[in-house]
């Protein structure tokens, strides 16, 4: 038997299917913006708060065309390869598990940089950076 908690509702606050975004993971930044990871298209989107049906997602990092790769640089020039996780720190820096590139990436206000190079080197003798 399953017991449901009373008083809760489920509401769609952003429908990615209408704009070609496939949300995989969501975080909230310190300033209240929603950060949406689209693993299939290898992009990170930002949706300003408050969210309404008129809200528009903006590409924060990656390619609106869905190009993949392993390129560091400015937000729109950077490329990822099917990232699967993200988190944000108190300063607003965003960390991404760039799964197929085996790397942890960092997005700052200034640029998109590779934070740790190749996760499989963590237990090896090669330097991380």
MOWO-V568207 format. One record per backbone hydrogen bond with DSSP energy under -0.5 kcal/mol. NH is the residue of the N-H (numbers start at 1). CO is the residue of the C=O. If there is no record, write none. Layout:
BEGIN
nh=NH co=CO
nh=NH co=CO
END
This chain:
BEGIN
nh=4 co=2
nh=8 co=5
nh=13 co=11
nh=16 co=14
nh=18 co=15
nh=19 co=16
nh=20 co=16
nh=21 co=16
nh=23 co=21
nh=24 co=37
nh=25 co=37
nh=27 co=35
nh=29 co=33
nh=32 co=29
nh=34 co=47
nh=35 co=27
nh=36 co=34
nh=36 co=45
nh=37 co=25
nh=37 co=35
nh=38 co=36
nh=38 co=43
nh=39 co=37
nh=42 co=38
nh=43 co=38
nh=44 co=61
nh=45 co=36
nh=46 co=58
nh=47 co=34
nh=55 co=52
nh=58 co=46
nh=60 co=44
nh=61 co=44
nh=62 co=75
nh=66 co=63
nh=69 co=80
nh=71 co=79
nh=73 co=112
nh=77 co=74
nh=78 co=74
nh=79 co=71
nh=84 co=97
nh=85 co=97
nh=87 co=95
nh=89 co=93
nh=92 co=89
nh=94 co=107
nh=95 co=87
nh=96 co=105
nh=97 co=85
nh=98 co=96
nh=98 co=103
nh=99 co=97
nh=100 co=81
nh=101 co=98
nh=102 co=98
nh=102 co=99
nh=103 co=98
nh=104 co=116
nh=105 co=96
nh=105 co=103
nh=106 co=113
nh=107 co=94
nh=108 co=106
nh=108 co=111
nh=112 co=73
nh=113 co=106
nh=113 co=111
nh=115 co=104
nh=115 co=113
nh=116 co=104
nh=117 co=128
nh=118 co=116
nh=119 co=102
nh=121 co=118
nh=122 co=119
nh=124 co=121
END
